[in-house]
Amino acid sequence: MLNTPETVHCAPVGWKTIGNAMGQMAAFFMHEAPELMIVDVSAEVAQLARLCSVPHVKVLQHGDRSDPGHRAAYDGAAGLLAPFHASLDQPGWETWDARMYHAPGLGLRTPMPERTAARARLNLGAQPVALVVSGQGGNGLAEAPLGVAARSFPAMRWITIGEVQRDWHATAPPNLEHRGWVDNAPDHIAAADVVVSSAGNTTCAQVLTATRPWIVVPEWRYFDEQVEKARALDRAGAALHLPHLPGSAHGWRQAMQQATDRHDPDRQRTLAGSHTAADGAARWLERLAARLWGSAPDLHEPTHQKDPANA
């Protein structure tokens, strides 16, 4: 077996589909000569673009990206597109300021629903609702501590959406309902009185926009992506970060009280940005490409704490 060099994360030998994909991209670069490529997750694709003499913009992700593969992708990027507010930056990113563009709200395809209308569509009535949003990238949050939460707040209706790890020893109380995967997650988030969630990008954008009291419990992801995102949200005053779901009634009561006491809807609204963020990001990308190829004098503009739609 061949060793994998530290400059890449996934480079198996003899995997035909990977060879075909890389070959197709290289052929596209050769025939189309793109001015700019946007790379989301793959450090390998970012490096391929640079090796093929195509400048790339790397989507900036939270987490420990200090490994040689990510450093090569980020250091070689013409620009770094951050789909979140500048207040959610990690320590150590300051050296990238000149190349970064913050586009908070980029993960929102449409505006969030209005709360009253969302509650009516879900037939929730007047009972307060705690919504638990479990992510798709792993096994989901565990059921047992959610049962403890629901029993600790019997007057609240506890609803989960997404994947939940079922436990053989967990007896769900009557006020806990697992709905699984739903097509109307924005309605559920808008209708909730408090949200408990993991730290996926879309979920974070939606909860910030809905301005709800929020407990963030990161799920496992490569490079501790959700851990760092949850820490950033806590530092910015947008959510209460817990390393894991509370395991006792008094733990849940303390967490719910802390999330309620520190809730700052104006702060959340500021960090949320706008569902029109894509417009500002597109203009930034166009100006970046123009500057790289000599048709624009300069690119630098302040993007921190600014609605990219008005950039």
Short mmCIF file of the C-alpha atoms (twelve columns), coordinates in Angstrom:
data_MODEL
# 
_entry.id   MODEL 
# 
loop_
_atom_site.group_PDB 
_atom_site.id 
_atom_site.type_symbol 
_atom_site.label_atom_id 
_atom_site.label_alt_id 
_atom_site.label_comp_id 
_atom_site.label_asym_id 
_atom_site.label_seq_id 
_atom_site.Cartn_x 
_atom_site.Cartn_y 
_atom_site.Cartn_z 
_atom_site.pdbx_PDB_model_num 
ATOM 1   C CA . MET A 1   0.000   0.000  0.000   1 
ATOM 2   C CA . LEU A 2   1.289   3.453  -0.927  1 
ATOM 3   C CA . ASN A 3   1.460   6.170  1.674   1 
ATOM 4   C CA . THR A 4   -0.836  9.178  1.241   1 
ATOM 5   C CA . PRO A 5   1.160   12.434 1.178   1 
ATOM 6   C CA . GLU A 6   0.207   15.011 3.810   1 
ATOM 7   C CA . THR A 7   -0.715  17.548 1.130   1 
ATOM 8   C CA . VAL A 8   -3.884  15.611 0.240   1 
ATOM 9   C CA . HIS A 9   -6.688  14.027 2.245   1 
ATOM 10  C CA . CYS A 10  -7.925  11.376 -0.159  1 
ATOM 11  C CA . ALA A 11  -5.698  10.061 -2.927  1 
ATOM 12  C CA . PRO A 12  -6.247  6.310  -3.378  1 
ATOM 13  C CA . VAL A 13  -4.333  4.638  -6.184  1 
ATOM 14  C CA . GLY A 14  -6.221  2.804  -8.938  1 
ATOM 15  C CA . TRP A 15  -9.625  4.375  -8.269  1 
ATOM 16  C CA . LYS A 16  -10.951 4.841  -11.789 1 
ATOM 17  C CA . THR A 17  -13.798 7.219  -10.937 1 
ATOM 18  C CA . ILE A 18  -11.379 9.648  -9.293  1 
ATOM 19  C CA . GLY A 19  -9.057  9.481  -12.302 1 
ATOM 20  C CA . ASN A 20  -11.980 10.127 -14.649 1 
ATOM 21  C CA . ALA A 21  -13.229 13.080 -12.588 1 
ATOM 22  C CA . MET A 22  -9.820  14.710 -12.379 1 
ATOM 23  C CA . GLY A 23  -9.219  14.063 -16.070 1 
ATOM 24  C CA . GLN A 24  -12.521 15.673 -17.031 1 
ATOM 25  C CA . MET A 25  -11.727 18.745 -14.944 1 
ATOM 26  C CA . ALA A 26  -8.244  19.012 -16.446 1 
ATOM 27  C CA . ALA A 27  -9.725  18.707 -19.933 1 
ATOM 28  C CA . PHE A 28  -12.276 21.399 -19.121 1 
ATOM 29  C CA . PHE A 29  -9.510  23.698 -17.888 1 
ATOM 30  C CA . MET A 30  -7.565  23.119 -21.101 1 
ATOM 31  C CA . HIS A 31  -10.455 23.651 -23.526 1 
ATOM 32  C CA . GLU A 32  -12.456 26.356 -21.729 1 
ATOM 33  C CA . ALA A 33  -9.706  28.289 -19.901 1 
ATOM 34  C CA . PRO A 34  -12.005 29.480 -17.063 1 
ATOM 35  C CA . GLU A 35  -11.140 32.766 -15.421 1 
ATOM 36  C CA . LEU A 36  -11.954 31.480 -11.957 1 
ATOM 37  C CA . MET A 37  -13.055 28.294 -10.203 1 
ATOM 38  C CA . ILE A 38  -15.011 28.106 -6.950  1 
ATOM 39  C CA . VAL A 39  -14.051 25.130 -4.795  1 
ATOM 40  C CA . ASP A 40  -16.264 24.104 -1.896  1 
ATOM 41  C CA . VAL A 41  -14.807 21.250 0.177   1 
ATOM 42  C CA . SER A 42  -12.069 19.503 -1.761  1 
ATOM 43  C CA . ALA A 43  -8.494  20.568 -1.037  1 
ATOM 44  C CA . GLU A 44  -7.384  18.267 -3.856  1 
ATOM 45  C CA . VAL A 45  -9.567  19.985 -6.476  1 
ATOM 46  C CA . ALA A 46  -8.312  23.385 -5.317  1 
ATOM 47  C CA . GLN A 47  -4.735  22.249 -5.823  1 
ATOM 48  C CA . LEU A 48  -5.583  20.695 -9.194  1 
ATOM 49  C CA . ALA A 49  -6.988  23.999 -10.421 1 
ATOM 50  C CA . ARG A 50  -3.855  25.837 -9.341  1 
ATOM 51  C CA . LEU A 51  -1.597  23.226 -10.954 1 
ATOM 52  C CA . CYS A 52  -3.583  23.658 -14.173 1 
ATOM 53  C CA . SER A 53  -2.973  27.420 -14.007 1 
ATOM 54  C CA . VAL A 54  -6.595  28.225 -13.112 1 
ATOM 55  C CA . PRO A 55  -7.104  30.599 -10.145 1 
ATOM 56  C CA . HIS A 56  -9.553  29.373 -7.551  1 
ATOM 57  C CA . VAL A 57  -11.721 30.760 -4.764  1 
ATOM 58  C CA . LYS A 58  -11.927 28.477 -1.744  1 
ATOM 59  C CA . VAL A 59  -15.072 28.374 0.353   1 
ATOM 60  C CA . LEU A 60  -13.854 28.925 3.905   1 
ATOM 61  C CA . GLN A 61  -14.919 26.333 6.455   1 
ATOM 62  C CA . HIS A 62  -14.717 26.269 10.221  1 
ATOM 63  C CA . GLY A 63  -12.547 23.677 11.905  1 
ATOM 64  C CA . ASP A 64  -8.881  22.936 12.358  1 
ATOM 65  C CA . ARG A 65  -7.613  23.441 8.796   1 
ATOM 66  C CA . SER A 66  -3.947  23.738 9.720   1 
ATOM 67  C CA . ASP A 67  -2.937  20.525 7.926   1 
ATOM 68  C CA . PRO A 68  -0.751  20.793 4.792   1 
ATOM 69  C CA . GLY A 69  -3.618  19.901 2.443   1 
ATOM 70  C CA . HIS A 70  -5.926  22.669 3.606   1 
ATOM 71  C CA . ARG A 71  -3.067  25.128 3.918   1 
ATOM 72  C CA . ALA A 72  -2.122  24.511 0.293   1 
ATOM 73  C CA . ALA A 73  -5.719  25.010 -0.829  1 
ATOM 74  C CA . TYR A 74  -6.220  28.187 1.213   1 
ATOM 75  C CA . ASP A 75  -2.770  29.714 0.722   1 
ATOM 76  C CA . GLY A 76  -2.974  29.204 -3.030  1 
ATOM 77  C CA . ALA A 77  -6.478  30.659 -3.363  1 
ATOM 78  C CA . ALA A 78  -7.103  33.948 -5.149  1 
ATOM 79  C CA . GLY A 79  -9.914  34.602 -2.689  1 
ATOM 80  C CA . LEU A 80  -11.690 33.066 0.291   1 
ATOM 81  C CA . LEU A 81  -15.490 33.080 0.325   1 
ATOM 82  C CA . ALA A 82  -16.901 32.939 3.858   1 
ATOM 83  C CA . PRO A 83  -20.641 32.115 3.892   1 
ATOM 84  C CA . PHE A 84  -21.075 33.672 7.330   1 
ATOM 85  C CA . HIS A 85  -20.659 36.964 9.206   1 
ATOM 86  C CA . ALA A 86  -17.183 38.242 10.027  1 
ATOM 87  C CA . SER A 87  -17.974 37.970 13.744  1 
ATOM 88  C CA . LEU A 88  -17.970 34.194 13.315  1 
ATOM 89  C CA . ASP A 89  -14.367 34.087 12.110  1 
ATOM 90  C CA . GLN A 90  -11.980 31.816 13.962  1 
ATOM 91  C CA . PRO A 91  -8.896  33.189 15.735  1 
ATOM 92  C CA . GLY A 92  -5.933  33.160 13.387  1 
ATOM 93  C CA . TRP A 93  -7.836  34.055 10.230  1 
ATOM 94  C CA . GLU A 94  -6.831  37.724 10.465  1 
ATOM 95  C CA . THR A 95  -3.935  37.209 8.051   1 
ATOM 96  C CA . TRP A 96  -6.448  36.325 5.337   1 
ATOM 97  C CA . ASP A 97  -8.553  39.490 5.678   1 
ATOM 98  C CA . ALA A 98  -7.424  41.008 2.375   1 
ATOM 99  C CA . ARG A 99  -8.592  37.939 0.452   1 
ATOM 100 C CA . MET A 100 -11.807 37.198 2.359   1 
ATOM 101 C CA . TYR A 101 -15.359 38.055 1.404   1 
ATOM 102 C CA . HIS A 102 -18.063 37.483 4.013   1 
ATOM 103 C CA . ALA A 103 -21.494 36.591 2.676   1 
ATOM 104 C CA . PRO A 104 -23.751 35.906 5.680   1 
ATOM 105 C CA . GLY A 105 -27.000 34.348 4.552   1 
ATOM 106 C CA . LEU A 106 -25.465 32.631 1.539   1 
ATOM 107 C CA . GLY A 107 -26.986 29.324 2.684   1 
ATOM 108 C CA . LEU A 108 -30.523 30.739 2.605   1 
ATOM 109 C CA . ARG A 109 -32.181 30.063 -0.727  1 
ATOM 110 C CA . THR A 110 -35.465 31.751 0.254   1 
ATOM 111 C CA . PRO A 111 -36.595 34.027 3.111   1 
ATOM 112 C CA . MET A 112 -37.531 32.290 6.358   1 
ATOM 113 C CA . PRO A 113 -41.275 31.868 6.987   1 
ATOM 114 C CA . GLU A 114 -43.169 34.201 9.286   1 
ATOM 115 C CA . ARG A 115 -43.628 32.692 12.749  1 
ATOM 116 C CA . THR A 116 -47.423 32.912 13.103  1 
ATOM 117 C CA . ALA A 117 -48.029 31.478 9.639   1 
ATOM 118 C CA . ALA A 118 -45.531 28.674 10.247  1 
ATOM 119 C CA . ARG A 119 -47.211 27.664 13.503  1 
ATOM 120 C CA . ALA A 120 -50.596 27.664 11.794  1 
ATOM 121 C CA . ARG A 121 -49.336 25.420 8.972   1 
ATOM 122 C CA . LEU A 122 -47.956 22.981 11.546  1 
ATOM 123 C CA . ASN A 123 -51.121 23.091 13.702  1 
ATOM 124 C CA . LEU A 124 -49.111 23.786 16.846  1 
ATOM 125 C CA . GLY A 125 -51.655 25.859 18.721  1 
ATOM 126 C CA . ALA A 126 -50.494 27.871 21.727  1 
ATOM 127 C CA . GLN A 127 -48.307 25.240 23.427  1 
ATOM 128 C CA . PRO A 128 -44.615 26.246 23.571  1 
ATOM 129 C CA . VAL A 129 -42.396 24.148 21.310  1 
ATOM 130 C CA . ALA A 130 -38.796 23.059 21.695  1 
ATOM 131 C CA . LEU A 131 -37.431 21.959 18.329  1 
ATOM 132 C CA . VAL A 132 -34.481 19.606 18.031  1 
ATOM 133 C CA . VAL A 133 -32.731 19.677 14.637  1 
ATOM 134 C CA . SER A 134 -30.407 16.747 14.019  1 
ATOM 135 C CA . GLY A 135 -27.975 16.812 11.115  1 
ATOM 136 C CA . GLN A 136 -27.544 14.617 8.061   1 
ATOM 137 C CA . GLY A 137 -23.778 14.211 7.924   1 
ATOM 138 C CA . GLY A 138 -23.504 11.677 10.753  1 
ATOM 139 C CA . ASN A 139 -25.668 9.462  12.960  1 
ATOM 140 C CA . GLY A 140 -27.680 12.276 14.487  1 
ATOM 141 C CA . LEU A 141 -28.324 13.264 18.093  1 
ATOM 142 C CA . ALA A 142 -29.121 10.605 20.697  1 
ATOM 143 C CA . GLU A 143 -32.707 9.929  21.776  1 
ATOM 144 C CA . ALA A 144 -32.151 9.207  25.478  1 
ATOM 145 C CA . PRO A 145 -31.083 12.735 26.556  1 
ATOM 146 C CA . LEU A 146 -33.968 14.178 24.530  1 
ATOM 147 C CA . GLY A 147 -36.345 12.065 26.593  1 
ATOM 148 C CA . VAL A 148 -34.783 13.534 29.725  1 
ATOM 149 C CA . ALA A 149 -35.318 17.021 28.285  1 
ATOM 150 C CA . ALA A 150 -38.973 16.408 27.458  1 
ATOM 151 C CA . ARG A 151 -39.681 14.948 30.909  1 
ATOM 152 C CA . SER A 152 -37.937 17.963 32.463  1 
ATOM 153 C CA . PHE A 153 -40.298 20.364 30.658  1 
ATOM 154 C CA . PRO A 154 -43.664 18.576 30.561  1 
ATOM 155 C CA . ALA A 155 -45.544 21.743 29.577  1 
ATOM 156 C CA . MET A 156 -43.497 22.037 26.367  1 
ATOM 157 C CA . ARG A 157 -43.979 20.072 23.208  1 
ATOM 158 C CA . TRP A 158 -40.644 18.593 22.061  1 
ATOM 159 C CA . ILE A 159 -40.350 17.859 18.339  1 
ATOM 160 C CA . THR A 160 -37.326 16.418 16.565  1 
ATOM 161 C CA . ILE A 161 -36.599 16.605 12.866  1 
ATOM 162 C CA . GLY A 162 -33.774 14.816 11.103  1 
ATOM 163 C CA . GLU A 163 -31.932 11.675 12.139  1 
ATOM 164 C CA . VAL A 164 -32.128 10.652 15.803  1 
ATOM 165 C CA . GLN A 165 -30.166 7.747  17.283  1 
ATOM 166 C CA . ARG A 166 -32.746 5.478  18.883  1 
ATOM 167 C CA . ASP A 167 -31.781 3.893  22.202  1 
ATOM 168 C CA . TRP A 168 -33.270 0.603  23.367  1 
ATOM 169 C CA . HIS A 169 -33.358 1.828  26.965  1 
ATOM 170 C CA . ALA A 170 -34.977 5.184  26.190  1 
ATOM 171 C CA . THR A 171 -38.707 5.444  26.834  1 
ATOM 172 C CA . ALA A 172 -40.045 8.499  25.010  1 
ATOM 173 C CA . PRO A 173 -42.441 10.631 27.063  1 
ATOM 174 C CA . PRO A 174 -45.751 11.665 25.445  1 
ATOM 175 C CA . ASN A 175 -44.559 15.223 24.766  1 
ATOM 176 C CA . LEU A 176 -41.616 14.029 22.608  1 
ATOM 177 C CA . GLU A 177 -42.321 13.458 18.922  1 
ATOM 178 C CA . HIS A 178 -39.820 12.273 16.307  1 
ATOM 179 C CA . ARG A 179 -40.783 13.480 12.819  1 
ATOM 180 C CA . GLY A 180 -37.676 12.324 10.948  1 
ATOM 181 C CA . TRP A 181 -36.783 13.989 7.681   1 
ATOM 182 C CA . VAL A 182 -39.251 16.703 6.702   1 
ATOM 183 C CA . ASP A 183 -39.651 18.922 3.656   1 
ATOM 184 C CA . ASN A 184 -40.589 21.991 5.695   1 
ATOM 185 C CA . ALA A 185 -37.683 22.406 8.122   1 
ATOM 186 C CA . PRO A 186 -37.841 26.240 7.826   1 
ATOM 187 C CA . ASP A 187 -41.455 26.154 9.062   1 
ATOM 188 C CA . HIS A 188 -40.441 24.084 12.078  1 
ATOM 189 C CA . ILE A 189 -37.551 26.402 12.938  1 
ATOM 190 C CA . ALA A 190 -39.630 29.558 12.497  1 
ATOM 191 C CA . ALA A 191 -42.428 28.121 14.660  1 
ATOM 192 C CA . ALA A 192 -40.226 27.021 17.572  1 
ATOM 193 C CA . ASP A 193 -39.876 28.799 20.905  1 
ATOM 194 C CA . VAL A 194 -36.397 27.365 21.444  1 
ATOM 195 C CA . VAL A 195 -34.082 25.392 19.154  1 
ATOM 196 C CA . VAL A 196 -31.593 22.676 20.010  1 
ATOM 197 C CA . SER A 197 -29.463 21.777 17.014  1 
ATOM 198 C CA . SER A 198 -26.172 20.655 15.602  1 
ATOM 199 C CA . ALA A 199 -24.029 23.197 13.746  1 
ATOM 200 C CA . GLY A 200 -24.560 22.519 10.056  1 
ATOM 201 C CA . ASN A 201 -24.260 25.553 7.794   1 
ATOM 202 C CA . THR A 202 -27.863 25.634 6.559   1 
ATOM 203 C CA . THR A 203 -29.309 25.017 10.014  1 
ATOM 204 C CA . CYS A 204 -27.191 27.804 11.475  1 
ATOM 205 C CA . ALA A 205 -28.297 30.259 8.795   1 
ATOM 206 C CA . GLN A 206 -31.957 29.392 9.331   1 
ATOM 207 C CA . VAL A 207 -31.889 29.595 13.141  1 
ATOM 208 C CA . LEU A 208 -30.029 32.908 13.080  1 
ATOM 209 C CA . THR A 209 -32.640 34.298 10.710  1 
ATOM 210 C CA . ALA A 210 -35.496 32.977 12.863  1 
ATOM 211 C CA . THR A 211 -33.869 34.652 15.945  1 
ATOM 212 C CA . ARG A 212 -34.736 31.941 18.464  1 
ATOM 213 C CA . PRO A 213 -33.135 31.028 21.800  1 
ATOM 214 C CA . TRP A 214 -30.613 28.444 20.708  1 
ATOM 215 C CA . ILE A 215 -28.565 25.586 22.151  1 
ATOM 216 C CA . VAL A 216 -25.897 24.309 19.761  1 
ATOM 217 C CA . VAL A 217 -24.490 20.813 20.262  1 
ATOM 218 C CA . PRO A 218 -21.911 20.002 17.579  1 
ATOM 219 C CA . GLU A 219 -21.951 16.604 15.901  1 
ATOM 220 C CA . TRP A 220 -18.755 14.849 14.862  1 
ATOM 221 C CA . ARG A 221 -17.395 16.079 11.563  1 
ATOM 222 C CA . TYR A 222 -13.982 15.925 9.941   1 
ATOM 223 C CA . PHE A 223 -11.483 18.497 11.233  1 
ATOM 224 C CA . ASP A 224 -13.837 19.423 14.124  1 
ATOM 225 C CA . GLU A 225 -15.831 21.643 11.784  1 
ATOM 226 C CA . GLN A 226 -18.978 21.796 13.914  1 
ATOM 227 C CA . VAL A 227 -17.040 22.170 17.167  1 
ATOM 228 C CA . GLU A 228 -15.349 25.332 15.911  1 
ATOM 229 C CA . LYS A 229 -18.578 26.657 14.401  1 
ATOM 230 C CA . ALA A 230 -20.404 26.164 17.712  1 
ATOM 231 C CA . ARG A 231 -17.608 27.907 19.598  1 
ATOM 232 C CA . ALA A 232 -17.767 30.826 17.184  1 
ATOM 233 C CA . LEU A 233 -21.531 31.155 17.620  1 
ATOM 234 C CA . ASP A 234 -21.122 31.144 21.396  1 
ATOM 235 C CA . ARG A 235 -18.330 33.764 21.297  1 
ATOM 236 C CA . ALA A 236 -20.463 35.980 19.084  1 
ATOM 237 C CA . GLY A 237 -23.409 35.850 21.499  1 
ATOM 238 C CA . ALA A 238 -25.696 34.040 19.069  1 
ATOM 239 C CA . ALA A 239 -26.135 30.691 20.831  1 
ATOM 240 C CA . LEU A 240 -25.234 28.626 23.865  1 
ATOM 241 C CA . HIS A 241 -22.621 26.018 22.947  1 
ATOM 242 C CA . LEU A 242 -22.708 22.711 24.811  1 
ATOM 243 C CA . PRO A 243 -20.181 19.969 24.049  1 
ATOM 244 C CA . HIS A 244 -22.909 17.325 24.394  1 
ATOM 245 C CA . LEU A 245 -26.590 17.029 25.261  1 
ATOM 246 C CA . PRO A 246 -27.230 17.315 29.008  1 
ATOM 247 C CA . GLY A 247 -27.596 13.990 30.779  1 
ATOM 248 C CA . SER A 248 -29.849 15.099 33.643  1 
ATOM 249 C CA . ALA A 249 -32.967 17.128 34.342  1 
ATOM 250 C CA . HIS A 250 -31.053 19.781 36.259  1 
ATOM 251 C CA . GLY A 251 -28.537 19.975 33.390  1 
ATOM 252 C CA . TRP A 252 -31.330 20.622 30.909  1 
ATOM 253 C CA . ARG A 253 -32.968 23.230 33.143  1 
ATOM 254 C CA . GLN A 254 -29.679 25.056 33.519  1 
ATOM 255 C CA . ALA A 255 -28.995 24.974 29.768  1 
ATOM 256 C CA . MET A 256 -32.480 26.186 28.865  1 
ATOM 257 C CA . GLN A 257 -32.217 29.019 31.389  1 
ATOM 258 C CA . GLN A 258 -28.821 30.075 30.089  1 
ATOM 259 C CA . ALA A 259 -30.001 29.986 26.460  1 
ATOM 260 C CA . THR A 260 -33.029 32.110 27.368  1 
ATOM 261 C CA . ASP A 261 -31.110 34.604 29.500  1 
ATOM 262 C CA . ARG A 262 -28.461 35.281 26.874  1 
ATOM 263 C CA . HIS A 263 -30.840 35.327 23.908  1 
ATOM 264 C CA . ASP A 264 -30.214 38.412 21.776  1 
ATOM 265 C CA . PRO A 265 -32.454 38.444 18.687  1 
ATOM 266 C CA . ASP A 266 -30.911 41.664 17.370  1 
ATOM 267 C CA . ARG A 267 -27.471 40.082 17.514  1 
ATOM 268 C CA . GLN A 268 -28.727 36.980 15.738  1 
ATOM 269 C CA . ARG A 269 -30.412 39.108 13.080  1 
ATOM 270 C CA . THR A 270 -27.158 40.974 12.441  1 
ATOM 271 C CA . LEU A 271 -25.184 37.746 12.061  1 
ATOM 272 C CA . ALA A 272 -27.822 36.135 9.840   1 
ATOM 273 C CA . GLY A 273 -27.265 38.411 6.861   1 
ATOM 274 C CA . SER A 274 -29.696 38.211 3.973   1 
ATOM 275 C CA . HIS A 275 -31.116 35.645 1.572   1 
ATOM 276 C CA . THR A 276 -29.869 37.987 -1.187  1 
ATOM 277 C CA . ALA A 277 -26.251 37.369 -0.136  1 
ATOM 278 C CA . ALA A 278 -25.624 35.446 -3.353  1 
ATOM 279 C CA . ASP A 279 -26.009 38.673 -5.361  1 
ATOM 280 C CA . GLY A 280 -23.191 40.399 -3.479  1 
ATOM 281 C CA . ALA A 281 -20.993 37.307 -3.660  1 
ATOM 282 C CA . ALA A 282 -21.516 37.104 -7.412  1 
ATOM 283 C CA . ARG A 283 -20.447 40.724 -7.860  1 
ATOM 284 C CA . TRP A 284 -17.351 40.112 -5.732  1 
ATOM 285 C CA . LEU A 285 -16.432 37.083 -7.827  1 
ATOM 286 C CA . GLU A 286 -16.850 39.073 -11.029 1 
ATOM 287 C CA . ARG A 287 -14.628 41.871 -9.751  1 
ATOM 288 C CA . LEU A 288 -12.050 39.371 -8.537  1 
ATOM 289 C CA . ALA A 289 -11.894 37.689 -11.940 1 
ATOM 290 C CA . ALA A 290 -11.633 41.072 -13.646 1 
ATOM 291 C CA . ARG A 291 -8.758  42.125 -11.402 1 
ATOM 292 C CA . LEU A 292 -6.910  38.847 -11.875 1 
ATOM 293 C CA . TRP A 293 -7.075  39.185 -15.643 1 
ATOM 294 C CA . GLY A 294 -6.240  42.883 -15.782 1 
ATOM 295 C CA . SER A 295 -9.598  44.498 -16.510 1 
ATOM 296 C CA . ALA A 296 -10.188 46.038 -13.069 1 
ATOM 297 C CA . PRO A 297 -7.792  48.224 -11.050 1 
ATOM 298 C CA . ASP A 298 -8.518  46.978 -7.549  1 
ATOM 299 C CA . LEU A 299 -10.748 44.647 -5.604  1 
ATOM 300 C CA . HIS A 300 -10.333 45.520 -1.959  1 
ATOM 301 C CA . GLU A 301 -13.522 46.618 -0.267  1 
ATOM 302 C CA . PRO A 302 -14.811 46.254 3.298   1 
ATOM 303 C CA . THR A 303 -17.146 43.299 3.679   1 
ATOM 304 C CA . HIS A 304 -17.219 42.897 7.448   1 
ATOM 305 C CA . GLN A 305 -20.595 43.553 9.088   1 
ATOM 306 C CA . LYS A 306 -22.058 44.656 5.794   1 
ATOM 307 C CA . ASP A 307 -25.044 43.306 3.958   1 
ATOM 308 C CA . PRO A 308 -23.451 41.871 0.822   1 
ATOM 309 C CA . ALA A 309 -26.561 42.768 -1.155  1 
ATOM 310 C CA . ASN A 310 -25.576 46.398 -0.687  1 
ATOM 311 C CA . ALA A 311 -21.877 45.874 -1.306  1 
# 
